[in-house]
Amino acid sequence: MAHMPASRPYHHGDLRAALLQSAERTLREKGAGALSLRELARDIGVSHAAPGRHFKDKQALLDALAMEGYERLDRALAEAYGAGPGFERRMAALAHAYLGFAVEHPELLELMFARKHRPDSSAQLGAAVDRTFGSLTRLFAEAQESGEIIDGDPERIALAAAANLHGLAALIASSALDADEAVAGLDAHVHLLLHGLKPR
């Protein structure tokens, strides 16, 4: 009888969650290229055909992992959104939530923004992107209504802010920027983002 891992995550029929958990660990440690449904099945102690009950192929698994990443990021942003009164304070809280996620899960964030998805997953993932960045758009729209920032298309303003934050995340992921240094200076970064470079 084959030896089964002593601490395998699969139990009580929760195969889908176990596969996603094992896949995220492989993604973090070895990258997406190392992911294999057969290897994941072996790691959690089920037959090589068992993952097929939930994922048609490797790309379906990657898409589900990306979707789970968006759900977790959405929860973090939603919590930050209620940081309290004051536009800059709430913007800083959202920035900390986003950058914190990026620092903790760089490989997952890269997967979430990958362009290669199954056709039946693309719409769902597109909606997840819209929902995630809807937090920023809503924040800017409310700040406009209260007269805290300039008028203009809140989606365009949110895009500029999102690109700025994602740029920081990309610099950290490529080791061009130290993560601790970026997080420590994030409030000042947000202040610069909001108030600009012109003398005041």
Disulfide bonds with the S-S distance in Angstrom:
none
